[in-house]
Amino acid sequence: MSYEDVQDEMADDPDSVEEKLLTSQRTFQRDLEDIASIHNIVIKCNRSTNKYYINEDVEETHSQRLRENFDLLNAIRLSKSFGNQLIFEERKPLGTHHLAGLLHASQNFLEVDFEYYKFWDTSISNRKVKPIALKEARNRWYLIAEDTKDNIIKNFSLDRIKNLEITKDKFKPIQYQAYEEFKDSFGIINGTDEEPVKVILSFTPREGRYVESLPLHHSQQLILRNNDEIRFSYFIRPTYDFRMEILSYGDQIKVVEPESLKSEIKKELKSCIGNYE
């Protein structure tokens, strides 16, 4: 959009008019500088067309996600005005209301108390932990923390946390590099004996194009494309989470290497077939 297009768009929006968001060119430039400074989202002007665009080349992951959330919030606001065109997937809340409090606690080295509802049974346990980091995995958010009961670093799904309380009990910084621990893993499982290995997966052309647009892992690299298949290589730990992801593609995927992973997938598939005999 050009500056004029932006102003025209806001002029048609009652909320923008009410909040007096229409600005002068000088104020608009200051706004762009503030957006870059605060949110690390760089908006530039194409001088040949005199139109503004987001410079995606310099966007970091957190900035992209922030922009996606802006887009989603704006779409929700519009949907309230224009009917029932925005349809969400029915699911339970993700526990994201805990994010701000847990982030505050981890940055200020404050222990937290909460009740935890386990996935695999109906039991409830009281936990006191030292929060280290927050990680997203497969549409869920997890707290990575050291359990004060046994001093073991564990992962807690935010949607299973109830009655969160940030205590005044301080703890010393924990020497745990969360990003390094998870960078070669898929999902939330880490700390296993599996070492990262080179994995080659072959997809059908249709599924391969989808995976190319939405990579399974940041290490994904395209190594082959023809009329019969699309192959990608990965450097990853072949954990349970990753094997389950492979199985979810059914006959649209084949493990090319390593042989150990291929054997594991064969074993899982035979077990699946056994459930129907």
Secondary structure, DSSP 8 states (H G I E B T S, - for coil): -BHHHHHHHHHT-HHHHHTT----HHHHHHHHHHHHHHH---EEEETTTTEEEE-GGG--HHHHHHHHHHHHHHHHHHHHHH-S-----------GGGHHHHHHHHHTTEEEEEEEE-SSSS-EEEEEEEEEEEEEETTEEEEEEEETTT--EEEEEGGGEEEEEEEEEE-------HHHHHTT-STT--SSS---EEEEEEE-HHHHHHHHHS-SSTT-EEEEE-SS-EEEEEEE---HHHHHHHHTTGGGEEEEE-HHHHHHHHHHHHHHHHTT-
